[in-house]
Amino acid sequence: MELNNIADFLAGSVGVEKKHWSSQGVSSMAARALPDGLLGTRSAILRADINLLWARWFTESICGPSFGVHAKRGYAFVLGAVREQIDIRFSDYPSNERSGLARVMARFVLEGVNQRRQERQPLSRDDKLNLLDAAGDPPRCWICGYAFDRHAIESFLMPVHPLPLKTFVDLMKPRLHERDYAIEVDHIVPFSEGGGGETNLAIACGWCNKAKGARLSLYDVQARPLIFHHPALGIISVPRAFWTVRILALRNRCEYEACRTTASQAELTVLPRNPHGAMNPMNLMITCLDHDRLGPDRLVHRKHFEDLRK
């Protein structure tokens, strides 16, 4: 039974942290099969992001920063350098398989170097107007659906006047600084990861763009939620900003029953699926403001975020 598998997995994994500082404990944990139901509704993203992280670690362990210098000497030299490392690590495997892996990784190296050599192109006023037109009326952040007001639009086209700050902010998406309300141009696929071209551009609010950065995986930030002292609810957790942004960007619609509201229509935010659970990626639920269970407790005076423990 699936629930029995989850119970067995937890029994051998939770509350035994001391074992994770012994080779025997780590080996025992690694041998446990992950039950399908454990990851819940975020199974796809959690699995995809950990696979991406492992792939990046493996690639970088073979092709470190020094390969950027090797790449200037051409494909043949890079292939030879990569093959040397593959031969050392996988000496027991057939030569043709090692050659195939080396060719794939050599291409990765050269593509990565070419991506890093790209230069960002400044946007003209017409480019900005086209992005605003594509973002709807009113223009909205492509990630969370935040609607930009006249001040933000004018500042985007000609940054002159400071943007007004709000006294009460969303505790799950706390816009505390002027930048958080501004319109920024986001590379949907990070520029540093090869995300060039006009079709890869969209406007985002500064809060989402800052939280997104050049990250790719949920595991690119610390693994635990933040602790927040809510004036009415007491000590609660709030999600890492990147978790919120990543899930909003991928799901992009309210998850309340049959609601069809998307970020192109209204602002979206997050709340805990289980109000008693921690705000980690497994417990984040996207909601429009019409279906927000937190109600007035969502908006908190900005001064309370001065004590946010990181």
Backbone as CSV, one residue per row, in Angstrom:
resi,resn,N_x,N_y,N_z,CA_x,CA_y,CA_z,C_x,C_y,C_z
1,MET,0.844,-1.194,0.000,0.000,0.000,0.000,0.883,1.249,0.000
2,GLU,0.455,2.269,-0.775,1.253,3.488,-0.900,1.460,4.184,0.449
3,LEU,0.399,4.273,1.260,0.543,4.960,2.546,1.479,4.218,3.481
4,ASN,1.464,2.891,3.404,2.408,2.113,4.208,3.845,2.389,3.774
5,ASN,4.045,2.546,2.464,5.382,2.860,1.958,5.859,4.214,2.463
6,ILE,4.937,5.192,2.490,5.295,6.517,2.995,5.635,6.441,4.479
7,ALA,4.820,5.688,5.230,5.080,5.542,6.667,6.436,4.897,6.918
8,ASP,6.765,3.854,6.153,8.064,3.191,6.314,9.212,4.129,5.951
9,PHE,9.007,4.907,4.889,10.046,5.848,4.447,10.310,6.889,5.539
10,LEU,9.243,7.425,6.104,9.389,8.441,7.140,10.019,7.857,8.403
11,ALA,9.615,6.645,8.751,10.151,6.006,9.965,11.663,5.841,9.891
12,GLY,12.162,5.632,8.678,13.600,5.447,8.524,14.338,6.706,8.154
13,SER,13.619,7.826,8.054,14.249,9.054,7.560,14.127,10.236,8.507
14,VAL,13.035,10.336,9.234,12.777,11.507,10.063,13.217,11.238,11.494
15,GLY,13.844,12.221,12.093,14.253,12.097,13.491,15.507,11.276,13.709
16,VAL,16.226,10.998,12.642,17.460,10.206,12.771,18.626,10.975,12.170
17,GLU,18.614,12.301,12.382,19.634,13.148,11.755,21.060,12.754,12.134
18,LYS,21.235,12.204,13.314,22.590,11.818,13.725,23.169,10.763,12.800
19,LYS,22.298,9.934,12.255,22.780,8.892,11.344,23.316,9.470,10.045
20,HIS,22.930,10.693,9.718,23.370,11.290,8.467,24.787,11.828,8.556
21,TRP,25.411,11.676,9.696,26.822,12.016,9.828,27.670,10.757,9.970
22,SER,27.121,9.645,9.516,27.889,8.403,9.452,27.694,7.808,8.061
23,SER,28.714,7.184,7.543,28.627,6.609,6.198,27.571,5.512,6.139
24,GLN,27.418,4.750,7.226,26.416,3.695,7.261,25.009,4.284,7.207
25,GLY,24.790,5.382,7.940,23.476,6.008,7.931,23.126,6.582,6.575
26,VAL,24.088,7.212,5.933,23.855,7.779,4.602,23.552,6.675,3.600
27,SER,24.293,5.588,3.664,24.060,4.472,2.744,22.677,3.871,2.944
28,SER,22.263,3.768,4.208,20.939,3.223,4.499,19.841,4.131,3.940
29,MET,19.999,5.437,4.107,19.005,6.383,3.604,18.966,6.370,2.081
30,ALA,20.128,6.304,1.448,20.192,6.323,-0.010,19.525,5.098,-0.622
31,ALA,19.497,3.997,0.113,18.911,2.764,-0.420,17.388,2.778,-0.388
32,ARG,16.785,3.737,0.294,15.332,3.781,0.409,14.708,4.337,-0.867
33,ALA,13.711,3.640,-1.367,12.991,4.116,-2.544,12.011,5.212,-2.135
34,LEU,11.938,6.267,-2.941,11.046,7.381,-2.634,9.625,7.034,-3.048
35,PRO,8.676,6.980,-2.111,7.280,6.677,-2.476,6.701,7.786,-3.345
36,ASP,5.943,7.423,-4.354,5.387,8.399,-5.294,4.533,9.455,-4.605
37,GLY,3.724,9.038,-3.630,2.795,9.971,-3.015,3.429,10.973,-2.074
38,LEU,4.700,10.801,-1.743,5.337,11.662,-0.760,5.441,13.104,-1.249
39,LEU,5.669,13.310,-2.530,5.910,14.645,-3.071,4.629,15.409,-3.374
40,GLY,3.502,14.739,-3.372,2.217,15.405,-3.548,2.058,16.089,-4.892
41,THR,1.373,17.230,-4.895,1.024,17.913,-6.145,2.230,18.548,-6.828
42,ARG,3.339,18.694,-6.126,4.532,19.307,-6.710,5.559,18.267,-7.148
43,SER,5.117,17.037,-7.338,6.040,15.957,-7.676,6.881,16.273,-8.912
44,ALA,6.245,16.764,-9.977,6.960,16.989,-11.235,8.075,18.009,-11.071
45,ILE,7.761,19.150,-10.457,8.774,20.194,-10.327,9.880,19.790,-9.362
46,LEU,9.520,19.090,-8.270,10.533,18.666,-7.305,11.497,17.653,-7.926
47,ARG,10.954,16.742,-8.724,11.809,15.751,-9.379,12.636,16.390,-10.495
48,ALA,12.007,17.240,-11.289,12.718,17.881,-12.399,13.875,18.737,-11.889
49,ASP,13.620,19.491,-10.814,14.649,20.398,-10.315,15.808,19.652,-9.666
50,ILE,15.537,18.539,-8.989,16.660,17.799,-8.399,17.467,17.103,-9.486
51,ASN,16.789,16.638,-10.548,17.520,16.036,-11.663,18.416,17.064,-12.345
52,LEU,17.887,18.288,-12.495,18.687,19.357,-13.089,19.910,19.663,-12.230
53,LEU,19.707,19.713,-10.924,20.825,19.996,-10.023,21.897,18.918,-10.114
54,TRP,21.479,17.659,-10.107,22.454,16.573,-10.209,23.199,16.629,-11.544
55,ALA,22.475,16.923,-12.625,23.110,17.015,-13.941,24.145,18.138,-13.964
56,ARG,23.800,19.269,-13.356,24.738,20.391,-13.323,25.964,20.062,-12.494
57,TRP,25.765,19.421,-11.335,26.903,19.058,-10.498,27.829,18.088,-11.223
58,PHE,27.232,17.108,-11.902,28.071,16.145,-12.620,28.856,16.837,-13.727
59,THR,28.161,17.648,-14.516,28.815,18.325,-15.627,29.949,19.221,-15.136
60,GLU,29.686,19.978,-14.075,30.693,20.899,-13.566,31.851,20.168,-12.895
61,SER,31.599,18.943,-12.403,32.707,18.183,-11.806,33.682,17.700,-12.876
62,ILE,33.193,17.563,-14.101,34.046,17.173,-15.226,34.588,18.401,-15.934
63,CYS,33.718,19.387,-16.148,34.069,20.578,-16.928,34.008,21.798,-16.032
64,GLY,35.058,22.047,-15.266,35.100,23.189,-14.372,35.350,24.495,-15.103
65,PRO,35.524,25.583,-14.359,35.725,26.895,-14.974,36.930,26.961,-15.914
66,SER,37.935,26.139,-15.669,39.129,26.176,-16.520,38.824,25.811,-17.964
67,PHE,37.708,25.109,-18.188,37.379,24.720,-19.551,36.987,25.920,-20.410
68,GLY,36.662,27.044,-19.776,36.407,28.251,-20.551,37.659,28.682,-21.309
69,VAL,38.831,28.456,-20.695,40.101,28.759,-21.356,40.374,27.723,-22.439
70,HIS,40.104,26.452,-22.136,40.335,25.395,-23.119,39.515,25.616,-24.380
71,ALA,38.299,26.164,-24.201,37.391,26.310,-25.341,37.977,27.197,-26.425
72,LYS,38.836,28.125,-26.057,39.452,29.005,-27.052,40.383,28.238,-27.990
73,ARG,40.776,27.055,-27.592,41.697,26.257,-28.407,40.956,25.301,-29.332
74,GLY,39.622,25.373,-29.312,38.846,24.616,-30.289,38.227,23.335,-29.754
75,TYR,37.305,22.788,-30.556,36.541,21.611,-30.154,37.427,20.402,-29.908
76,ALA,38.403,20.188,-30.779,39.239,18.994,-30.660,39.990,18.974,-29.329
77,PHE,40.505,20.137,-28.925,41.237,20.200,-27.672,40.302,19.954,-26.493
78,VAL,39.120,20.588,-26.521,38.140,20.403,-25.442,37.732,18.942,-25.350
79,LEU,37.454,18.329,-26.504,37.056,16.923,-26.524,38.128,16.049,-25.892
80,GLY,39.386,16.314,-26.206,40.465,15.522,-25.631,40.564,15.692,-24.125
81,ALA,40.400,16.940,-23.651,40.491,17.199,-22.215,39.334,16.544,-21.464
82,VAL,38.139,16.603,-22.042,36.976,15.972,-21.412,37.130,14.462,-21.427
83,ARG,37.558,13.925,-22.542,37.708,12.468,-22.662,38.704,11.943,-21.626
84,GLU,39.738,12.717,-21.353,40.718,12.300,-20.351,40.060,12.102,-18.987
85,GLN,39.182,13.047,-18.601,38.498,12.945,-17.325,37.463,11.817,-17.311
86,ILE,36.778,11.636,-18.432,35.799,10.555,-18.538,36.489,9.202,-18.419
87,ASP,37.654,9.074,-19.044,38.399,7.808,-18.989,38.826,7.479,-17.567
88,ILE,39.182,8.521,-16.808,39.608,8.293,-15.420,38.429,7.844,-14.564
89,ARG,37.301,8.516,-14.726,36.153,8.242,-13.863,35.417,6.963,-14.250
90,PHE,35.380,6.653,-15.550,34.575,5.522,-16.033,35.449,4.515,-16.783
91,SER,36.563,4.193,-16.186,37.534,3.316,-16.858,36.989,1.919,-17.132
92,ASP,35.994,1.478,-16.393,35.459,0.127,-16.562,34.431,0.022,-17.688
93,TYR,34.072,1.158,-18.281,33.044,1.153,-19.317,33.677,1.049,-20.698
94,PRO,32.914,0.552,-21.679,33.452,0.410,-23.048,33.919,1.746,-23.617
95,SER,34.922,1.693,-24.460,35.509,2.901,-25.037,34.500,3.692,-25.856
96,ASN,33.628,3.000,-26.601,32.669,3.726,-27.438,31.667,4.516,-26.594
97,GLU,31.292,3.985,-25.419,30.386,4.710,-24.539,31.073,5.929,-23.935
98,ARG,32.336,5.766,-23.565,33.084,6.901,-23.023,33.256,7.988,-24.082
99,SER,33.472,7.582,-25.310,33.604,8.556,-26.402,32.307,9.317,-26.615
100,GLY,31.191,8.610,-26.565,29.897,9.261,-26.764,29.615,10.295,-25.680
101,LEU,29.887,9.922,-24.428,29.672,10.855,-23.326,30.600,12.062,-23.460
102,ALA,31.843,11.828,-23.843,32.804,12.932,-23.990,32.356,13.907,-25.077
103,ARG,31.826,13.399,-26.170,31.364,14.292,-27.241,30.205,15.165,-26.781
104,VAL,29.269,14.555,-26.045,28.136,15.328,-25.525,28.618,16.425,-24.582
105,MET,29.522,16.089,-23.677,29.982,17.058,-22.699,30.840,18.134,-23.328
106,ALA,31.616,17.800,-24.347,32.421,18.806,-25.053,31.520,19.844,-25.705
107,ARG,30.396,19.394,-26.247,29.449,20.351,-26.825,28.864,21.253,-25.749
108,PHE,28.587,20.668,-24.566,28.093,21.476,-23.448,29.080,22.599,-23.119
109,VAL,30.355,22.244,-23.076,31.378,23.231,-22.728,31.382,24.376,-23.726
110,LEU,31.409,24.047,-25.016,31.478,25.085,-26.043,30.211,25.928,-26.072
111,GLU,29.050,25.298,-25.903,27.797,26.061,-25.878,27.774,27.004,-24.679
112,GLY,28.242,26.522,-23.520,28.261,27.361,-22.331,29.181,28.557,-22.487
113,VAL,30.331,28.357,-23.089,31.264,29.465,-23.312,30.656,30.479,-24.264
114,ASN,30.035,30.006,-25.329,29.405,30.930,-26.285,28.274,31.722,-25.631
115,GLN,27.522,31.075,-24.743,26.448,31.770,-24.042,26.998,32.880,-23.159
116,ARG,28.091,32.595,-22.470,28.668,33.604,-21.579,29.295,34.763,-22.341
117,ARG,29.607,34.545,-23.610,30.190,35.619,-24.422,29.135,36.568,-24.978
118,GLN,27.857,36.200,-24.884,26.808,37.082,-25.385,26.783,38.376,-24.584
119,GLU,26.395,39.426,-25.240,26.267,40.718,-24.576,24.806,41.138,-24.547
120,ARG,24.388,41.710,-23.431,23.015,42.192,-23.321,22.831,43.400,-24.234
121,GLN,21.722,43.404,-24.952,21.428,44.511,-25.846,20.467,45.482,-25.157
122,PRO,20.788,46.789,-25.163,19.870,47.758,-24.546,18.555,47.818,-25.315
123,LEU,17.477,48.081,-24.587,16.158,48.150,-25.205,15.818,49.593,-25.541
124,SER,15.268,49.791,-26.736,14.807,51.116,-27.131,13.433,51.382,-26.525
125,ARG,12.971,52.602,-26.656,11.630,52.949,-26.177,10.583,52.113,-26.904
126,ASP,10.771,51.894,-28.199,9.819,51.078,-28.960,9.802,49.641,-28.453
127,ASP,10.973,49.124,-28.115,11.039,47.770,-27.556,10.230,47.682,-26.261
128,LYS,10.379,48.682,-25.428,9.653,48.695,-24.149,8.150,48.802,-24.380
129,LEU,7.747,49.634,-25.348,6.321,49.772,-25.652,5.738,48.461,-26.157
130,ASN,6.513,47.744,-26.951,6.042,46.441,-27.453,5.860,45.454,-26.304
131,LEU,6.776,45.467,-25.340,6.649,44.577,-24.186,5.433,44.945,-23.344
132,LEU,5.183,46.241,-23.191,4.005,46.684,-22.448,2.723,46.254,-23.155
133,ASP,2.682,46.394,-24.471,1.496,45.991,-25.234,1.236,44.492,-25.093
134,ALA,2.305,43.717,-25.091,2.154,42.263,-24.992,1.723,41.820,-23.601
135,ALA,1.860,42.708,-22.610,1.570,42.343,-21.219,0.140,42.654,-20.807
136,GLY,-0.708,43.094,-21.752,-2.120,43.294,-21.463,-2.461,44.720,-21.072
137,ASP,-3.727,44.939,-20.741,-4.231,46.251,-20.348,-5.089,46.080,-19.082
138,PRO,-4.574,46.436,-17.908,-3.258,47.033,-17.692,-2.138,45.997,-17.842
139,PRO,-0.913,46.455,-18.122,0.195,45.498,-18.209,0.448,44.835,-16.864
140,ARG,0.722,43.524,-16.916,0.905,42.760,-15.677,2.235,42.004,-15.698
141,CYS,2.736,41.753,-14.510,3.920,40.906,-14.346,3.601,39.523,-14.898
142,TRP,4.459,39.002,-15.747,4.168,37.707,-16.380,4.182,36.562,-15.360
143,ILE,4.812,36.776,-14.220,4.927,35.710,-13.229,3.746,35.706,-12.266
144,CYS,3.484,36.845,-11.621,2.474,36.880,-10.560,1.214,37.649,-10.929
145,GLY,1.222,38.332,-12.084,0.022,39.062,-12.495,-0.164,40.407,-11.827
146,TYR,0.840,40.908,-11.117,0.739,42.227,-10.489,0.486,43.275,-11.565
147,ALA,-0.551,44.110,-11.386,-0.916,45.127,-12.374,-0.119,46.407,-12.120
148,PHE,0.575,46.872,-13.143,1.384,48.073,-13.005,0.535,49.325,-13.183
149,ASP,0.751,50.304,-12.314,-0.007,51.541,-12.401,0.717,52.554,-13.300
150,ARG,0.117,53.725,-13.417,0.656,54.758,-14.298,2.071,55.161,-13.880
151,HIS,2.319,55.245,-12.564,3.648,55.644,-12.096,4.715,54.655,-12.559
152,ALA,4.396,53.368,-12.460,5.368,52.345,-12.855,5.620,52.383,-14.359
153,ILE,4.563,52.579,-15.141,4.713,52.623,-16.597,5.564,53.820,-17.017
154,GLU,5.275,54.985,-16.431,6.044,56.183,-16.771,7.506,56.033,-16.376
155,SER,7.751,55.431,-15.228,9.122,55.239,-14.775,9.866,54.229,-15.644
156,PHE,9.150,53.250,-16.160,9.755,52.243,-17.047,10.212,52.890,-18.348
157,LEU,9.396,53.776,-18.892,9.720,54.420,-20.161,10.733,55.541,-19.985
158,MET,10.666,56.231,-18.854,11.595,57.320,-18.579,11.734,57.467,-17.071
159,PRO,12.722,56.783,-16.470,12.857,56.785,-15.004,13.190,58.162,-14.452
160,VAL,12.157,58.817,-13.939,12.338,60.161,-13.392,11.847,60.223,-11.953
161,HIS,10.595,59.813,-11.748,9.978,59.974,-10.444,10.067,58.669,-9.642
162,PRO,10.301,58.769,-8.341,10.319,57.560,-7.493,8.922,56.962,-7.387
163,LEU,8.874,55.648,-7.211,7.591,54.964,-7.084,7.147,54.969,-5.626
164,PRO,5.859,55.192,-5.378,5.362,55.217,-3.993,5.389,53.828,-3.372
165,LEU,5.692,53.775,-2.087,5.699,52.517,-1.340,4.391,52.369,-0.581
166,LYS,3.973,51.118,-0.378,2.742,50.856,0.356,3.073,50.533,1.812
167,THR,2.192,50.936,2.687,2.407,50.716,4.115,2.178,49.260,4.490
168,PHE,1.125,48.651,3.941,0.819,47.251,4.230,1.150,46.397,3.010
169,VAL,1.834,45.279,3.239,2.318,44.443,2.144,1.912,42.990,2.361
170,ASP,1.904,42.238,1.265,1.590,40.809,1.284,2.712,40.067,2.007
171,LEU,2.382,39.378,3.099,3.440,38.711,3.849,4.108,37.595,3.046
172,MET,3.449,37.075,1.983,4.054,36.042,1.148,4.863,36.636,-0.008
173,LYS,4.576,37.876,-0.358,5.316,38.571,-1.411,5.565,40.009,-0.935
174,PRO,6.399,40.198,0.048,6.548,41.524,0.665,7.318,42.517,-0.208
175,ARG,6.592,43.425,-0.823,7.232,44.477,-1.625,7.613,45.618,-0.683
176,LEU,8.892,45.663,-0.334,9.360,46.593,0.688,10.155,47.758,0.113
177,HIS,10.576,47.632,-1.139,11.455,48.632,-1.730,10.869,49.156,-3.039
178,GLU,11.350,50.297,-3.460,10.836,50.910,-4.678,10.973,49.965,-5.873
179,ARG,12.092,49.278,-5.944,12.305,48.365,-7.064,11.213,47.311,-7.163
180,ASP,10.680,46.866,-6.032,9.699,45.786,-6.023,8.426,46.139,-6.789
181,TYR,8.140,47.436,-6.933,6.935,47.888,-7.635,7.224,48.269,-9.085
182,ALA,8.484,48.255,-9.463,8.875,48.730,-10.782,8.665,47.671,-11.859
183,ILE,8.593,48.141,-13.094,8.550,47.240,-14.249,9.986,46.941,-14.661
184,GLU,10.310,45.666,-14.750,11.639,45.264,-15.189,11.513,44.259,-16.333
185,VAL,12.537,44.221,-17.157,12.562,43.280,-18.274,13.230,41.997,-17.789
186,ASP,12.500,40.916,-17.883,12.993,39.619,-17.410,13.341,38.719,-18.587
187,HIS,14.502,38.068,-18.499,14.821,36.982,-19.423,14.187,35.722,-18.833
188,ILE,13.164,35.223,-19.491,12.430,34.075,-18.948,13.387,32.924,-18.667
189,VAL,14.181,32.526,-19.661,15.335,31.661,-19.418,16.486,32.608,-19.095
190,PRO,17.135,32.459,-17.947,18.175,33.416,-17.566,19.190,33.655,-18.675
191,PHE,19.592,34.908,-18.825,20.547,35.283,-19.872,21.849,34.499,-19.730
192,SER,22.279,34.314,-18.494,23.529,33.593,-18.246,23.439,32.114,-18.622
193,GLU,22.214,31.617,-18.791,22.014,30.221,-19.184,21.649,30.105,-20.670
194,GLY,21.930,31.164,-21.430,21.677,31.114,-22.867,20.351,31.694,-23.291
195,GLY,19.674,32.394,-22.394,18.358,32.934,-22.715,18.425,34.254,-23.444
196,GLY,18.804,34.227,-24.705,18.843,35.430,-25.517,17.633,35.508,-26.431
197,GLY,17.524,36.603,-27.173,16.446,36.738,-28.151,15.226,37.448,-27.607
198,GLU,14.514,38.144,-28.507,13.350,38.929,-28.102,12.216,38.072,-27.560
199,THR,12.059,36.856,-28.089,10.956,36.004,-27.639,11.151,35.513,-26.210
200,ASN,12.341,35.706,-25.666,12.625,35.279,-24.298,12.413,36.407,-23.292
201,LEU,11.931,37.561,-23.756,11.753,38.713,-22.888,10.296,38.885,-22.478
202,ALA,10.088,39.318,-21.253,8.750,39.654,-20.745,8.935,40.644,-19.609
203,ILE,7.876,41.388,-19.291,8.001,42.307,-18.167,7.575,41.605,-16.883
204,ALA,8.295,41.928,-15.828,8.011,41.357,-14.510,8.112,42.468,-13.485
205,CYS,7.433,42.295,-12.376,7.608,43.258,-11.282,9.004,43.048,-10.706
206,GLY,9.543,44.109,-10.130,10.894,44.015,-9.591,11.035,42.957,-8.522
207,TRP,9.951,42.728,-7.733,10.034,41.718,-6.674,10.241,40.334,-7.274
208,CYS,9.437,39.989,-8.277,9.565,38.672,-8.903,10.894,38.536,-9.635
209,ASN,11.295,39.581,-10.353,12.527,39.515,-11.132,13.738,39.366,-10.224
210,LYS,13.727,40.080,-9.105,14.829,39.990,-8.141,14.882,38.605,-7.513
211,ALA,13.715,38.072,-7.149,13.673,36.746,-6.523,14.076,35.654,-7.506
212,LYS,13.707,35.830,-8.763,14.009,34.821,-9.788,15.496,34.810,-10.120
213,GLY,16.056,35.994,-10.386,17.474,36.086,-10.701,17.867,35.139,-11.829
214,ALA,19.021,34.511,-11.669,19.504,33.549,-12.669,19.333,32.115,-12.175
215,ARG,18.476,31.923,-11.181,18.287,30.589,-10.613,17.440,29.728,-11.534
216,LEU,17.621,28.421,-11.426,16.880,27.482,-12.255,16.087,26.468,-11.437
217,SER,16.532,26.188,-10.231,15.990,25.066,-9.469,15.514,25.507,-8.095
218,LEU,14.454,24.864,-7.598,13.986,25.125,-6.238,15.090,24.929,-5.212
219,TYR,16.057,24.084,-5.550,17.126,23.759,-4.617,18.286,24.751,-4.691
220,ASP,18.129,25.811,-5.493,19.170,26.830,-5.583,19.127,27.816,-4.417
221,VAL,18.143,27.676,-3.528,18.070,28.520,-2.334,18.045,27.611,-1.113
222,GLN,18.149,28.209,0.059,18.168,27.415,1.285,16.903,26.568,1.403
223,ALA,17.039,25.440,2.077,15.983,24.426,2.060,14.847,24.679,3.041
224,ARG,14.997,25.612,3.955,13.953,25.814,4.965,13.244,27.152,4.755
225,PRO,11.948,27.209,5.051,11.230,28.489,4.978,11.786,29.474,6.006
226,LEU,11.392,30.724,5.845,11.762,31.750,6.807,10.752,31.768,7.960
227,ILE,11.187,32.230,9.112,10.314,32.370,10.276,9.878,33.829,10.380
228,PHE,8.568,34.024,10.535,8.020,35.375,10.569,7.155,35.543,11.813
229,HIS,7.306,36.677,12.482,6.507,36.978,13.674,5.306,37.817,13.243
230,HIS,4.191,37.137,13.025,2.982,37.811,12.553,2.280,38.479,13.738
231,PRO,1.848,39.724,13.568,1.237,40.433,14.708,-0.049,39.790,15.224
232,ALA,-0.753,39.037,14.364,-2.011,38.404,14.786,-1.899,36.893,14.899
233,LEU,-1.130,36.258,14.016,-1.063,34.800,13.957,0.067,34.225,14.801
234,GLY,0.966,35.071,15.274,2.098,34.576,16.041,3.239,34.139,15.133
235,ILE,4.016,33.175,15.577,5.169,32.705,14.803,4.687,31.755,13.710
236,ILE,4.942,32.138,12.471,4.579,31.315,11.320,5.775,31.244,10.381
237,SER,5.650,30.448,9.346,6.705,30.404,8.332,6.205,31.077,7.064
238,VAL,7.135,31.617,6.301,6.834,32.176,4.982,7.825,31.570,3.997
239,PRO,7.424,31.418,2.738,8.285,30.728,1.787,9.472,31.561,1.347
240,ARG,10.524,30.886,0.927,11.606,31.569,0.229,11.027,32.201,-1.029
241,ALA,11.441,33.427,-1.322,10.853,34.159,-2.444,10.977,33.391,-3.750
242,PHE,12.100,32.720,-3.971,12.275,32.003,-5.233,11.306,30.842,-5.358
243,TRP,10.974,30.171,-4.265,9.984,29.093,-4.333,8.663,29.635,-4.854
244,THR,8.249,30.776,-4.303,6.991,31.388,-4.732,7.034,31.724,-6.213
245,VAL,8.109,32.342,-6.645,8.228,32.764,-8.040,8.276,31.566,-8.983
246,ARG,9.026,30.553,-8.615,9.162,29.384,-9.505,7.808,28.679,-9.694
247,ILE,7.088,28.499,-8.622,5.802,27.803,-8.713,4.763,28.671,-9.418
248,LEU,4.759,29.972,-9.131,3.844,30.871,-9.830,4.111,30.864,-11.335
249,ALA,5.375,30.924,-11.718,5.726,30.993,-13.136,5.345,29.714,-13.882
250,LEU,5.471,28.570,-13.230,5.175,27.303,-13.894,3.682,27.003,-13.919
251,ARG,3.002,27.302,-12.822,1.577,26.979,-12.726,0.706,28.087,-13.307
252,ASN,0.973,29.326,-12.875,0.415,30.519,-13.505,-1.095,30.666,-13.416
253,ARG,-1.746,29.963,-12.480,-3.192,30.149,-12.315,-3.601,29.796,-10.895
254,CYS,-4.756,30.317,-10.484,-5.291,30.006,-9.172,-5.606,28.515,-9.079
255,GLU,-5.263,27.896,-7.947,-5.477,26.459,-7.774,-6.681,26.162,-6.883
256,TYR,-7.537,27.144,-6.697,-8.737,26.929,-5.903,-9.795,26.236,-6.753
257,GLU,-10.062,24.997,-6.460,-11.094,24.187,-7.109,-11.192,24.479,-8.608
258,ALA,-12.330,25.043,-9.062,-12.530,25.222,-10.499,-12.203,26.631,-10.977
259,CYS,-11.483,27.403,-10.183,-11.150,28.773,-10.580,-10.216,28.747,-11.792
260,ARG,-10.475,29.603,-12.758,-9.681,29.655,-13.980,-8.849,30.944,-14.080
261,THR,-8.758,31.686,-13.002,-8.030,32.950,-13.029,-6.542,32.704,-13.239
262,THR,-5.955,33.435,-14.187,-4.530,33.314,-14.490,-3.828,34.638,-14.224
263,ALA,-2.501,34.614,-14.334,-1.715,35.823,-14.100,-1.941,36.878,-15.171
264,SER,-2.501,36.499,-16.295,-2.802,37.486,-17.334,-4.083,38.256,-17.023
265,GLN,-4.814,37.807,-15.990,-6.097,38.424,-15.648,-6.102,39.127,-14.295
266,ALA,-5.320,38.617,-13.349,-5.368,39.152,-11.988,-4.079,38.790,-11.257
267,GLU,-3.847,39.462,-10.139,-2.661,39.158,-9.352,-2.847,37.840,-8.607
268,LEU,-1.799,37.037,-8.593,-1.791,35.766,-7.886,-0.781,35.816,-6.756
269,THR,-1.031,35.044,-5.733,-0.097,34.937,-4.625,-0.151,33.506,-4.112
270,VAL,0.403,33.251,-2.946,0.416,31.882,-2.425,-0.087,31.858,-0.990
271,LEU,-0.551,30.699,-0.585,-0.946,30.446,0.803,-0.616,28.996,1.107
272,PRO,-0.646,28.617,2.386,-0.355,27.220,2.716,-1.539,26.316,2.387
273,ARG,-1.282,25.226,1.704,-2.335,24.239,1.446,-2.875,23.722,2.778
274,ASN,-1.959,23.398,3.663,-2.307,23.017,5.033,-1.908,24.178,5.933
275,PRO,-2.861,24.878,6.547,-2.522,26.059,7.344,-1.605,25.775,8.518
276,HIS,-1.512,24.516,8.934,-0.649,24.169,10.058,0.727,23.687,9.587
277,GLY,0.930,23.596,8.268,2.188,23.102,7.739,3.149,24.236,7.415
278,ALA,4.429,23.894,7.321,5.448,24.886,6.965,5.306,25.280,5.498
279,MET,5.713,26.501,5.186,5.566,27.019,3.827,6.754,26.625,2.957
280,ASN,6.903,25.314,2.752,7.913,24.818,1.817,7.220,24.488,0.491
281,PRO,7.964,24.154,-0.572,7.334,23.946,-1.883,6.207,22.914,-1.906
282,MET,6.242,21.919,-1.034,5.171,20.919,-1.016,3.855,21.486,-0.500
283,ASN,3.937,22.598,0.241,2.746,23.114,0.902,2.285,24.450,0.312
284,LEU,2.883,24.887,-0.784,2.490,26.148,-1.402,1.317,25.929,-2.345
285,MET,0.310,26.753,-2.208,-0.859,26.717,-3.090,-1.050,28.104,-3.687
286,ILE,-1.228,28.168,-4.992,-1.440,29.448,-5.665,-2.900,29.859,-5.513
287,THR,-3.107,31.138,-5.232,-4.472,31.628,-5.083,-4.612,33.012,-5.702
288,CYS,-5.785,33.279,-6.249,-6.123,34.653,-6.611,-6.638,35.319,-5.344
289,LEU,-6.770,36.621,-5.368,-7.188,37.330,-4.160,-8.644,37.058,-3.806
290,ASP,-9.459,36.662,-4.789,-10.863,36.349,-4.516,-11.014,35.083,-3.682
291,HIS,-10.066,34.177,-3.771,-10.146,32.902,-3.057,-9.080,32.787,-1.964
292,ASP,-8.598,33.907,-1.515,-7.533,33.932,-0.514,-8.085,33.635,0.873
293,ARG,-7.700,32.512,1.468,-8.176,32.136,2.797,-7.555,32.970,3.910
294,LEU,-6.408,33.586,3.634,-5.756,34.366,4.674,-6.489,35.669,4.966
295,GLY,-7.208,36.172,3.978,-7.993,37.378,4.182,-7.154,38.550,4.665
296,PRO,-7.660,39.299,5.643,-6.935,40.482,6.116,-5.599,40.173,6.772
297,ASP,-5.379,38.925,7.214,-4.106,38.573,7.842,-2.953,38.555,6.840
298,ARG,-3.275,38.571,5.552,-2.216,38.561,4.537,-1.442,39.881,4.541
299,LEU,-2.144,40.982,4.715,-1.499,42.288,4.672,-0.928,42.643,6.038
300,VAL,0.363,42.920,6.049,1.084,43.192,7.293,1.852,44.496,7.139
301,HIS,1.905,45.271,8.193,2.657,46.530,8.163,4.119,46.239,7.844
302,ARG,4.683,47.034,6.976,6.043,46.792,6.507,7.070,46.747,7.647
303,LYS,6.812,47.434,8.764,7.776,47.471,9.866,8.019,46.087,10.456
304,HIS,7.015,45.177,10.330,7.158,43.851,10.923,8.188,42.988,10.181
305,PHE,8.541,43.376,8.972,9.504,42.582,8.214,10.944,42.909,8.592
306,GLU,11.127,43.908,9.425,12.487,44.224,9.889,13.047,43.100,10.746
307,ASP,12.159,42.302,11.351,12.593,41.236,12.249,12.600,39.855,11.585
308,LEU,12.433,39.827,10.262,12.392,38.547,9.569,13.718,37.819,9.723
309,ARG,13.661,36.605,10.277,14.874,35.833,10.508,15.237,35.045,9.259
310,LYS,16.480,35.223,8.770,16.918,34.546,7.552,17.786,33.351,7.884
